[in-house]
Amino acid sequence: MERYFKRRFASTTSSSDNVGSSSSRDVGISRDVGISRDVDSSKESELQDILANLIADPGLRPQMLDYDPNIRDEVRRAYLQKGPCQPKDHTFPQTDLSGYDRRFNVKWFDEFDWLEYSISKDAAFCLYCYLFKSNFRIGQGCSDAFTEMGFRNWKKKDKIRQHVGAVGSVHNQSRQYCVDLMNQKQHIRTVLIKQSEQARVDYRICLTASLDCVRFLLRQGLPFRGHDESDTSSNKGNYLELLQFLADHDEKVKAVVLENAPGNLKLIAPTIQKDLVNACATETIKKIIKDMDGAFFSLLVDES
């Protein structure tokens, strides 16, 4: 009986000690939770600070690698929402290039929607490459001309077109990253959340079907295993046959059990069956103890 029931009497000292230790433990947990909340709050406050004070001039901005990896996407999204820095009313200064006075042409803003101009450096920059250049290694066609140093050779407009490059260029890949980032349905975090949520739903359906089989067999006192549980067997045992019966009569169950379940999540192995039975036994004992509520009882053994 000691296996299922604990003695109700205990010394006052031990009881008070337990209360004290429990209280101190609760205080420690509360303190940890409070600290965690404070840290989260400070991080959120720091992020809001950064987003509220984004530097518009591309020549003065910190590089994307300087931001914490956990907030880079938020910073990128904020810059994309603001749009490229294009001071169209600015009086662009002239620069002597090979004996000719040249300057930035404001019409280039209409031709290249990604183009930015830095008043502080009198140079042109690329918004897309600034945001996602850190995703590429040096040597993958990645250049600093439109991200850090800035482009100032105003007489060679073709260099701007060359920066765009072919379909698989760094610029075009960075542009696609920007599109995906702004499209929440394509964002990697959203995709992972959807996949993990669907996996949880599928697992719950599979587990519920397995427990239904276990409850039925336990209530009827029937054996679980069969002598031949191979795929070619005509009778795989009560558990597998009953699970197949449920799958044949419910499309939702059929989609997530047996051959349609992941290889490591079928819930049909002998050890898993025993775990489910033990879980049912534990819950049954807990229910009996709760219903008795400390009352006395007797057992009748061998009708004596």
Disulfide bonds with the S-S distance in Angstrom:
none
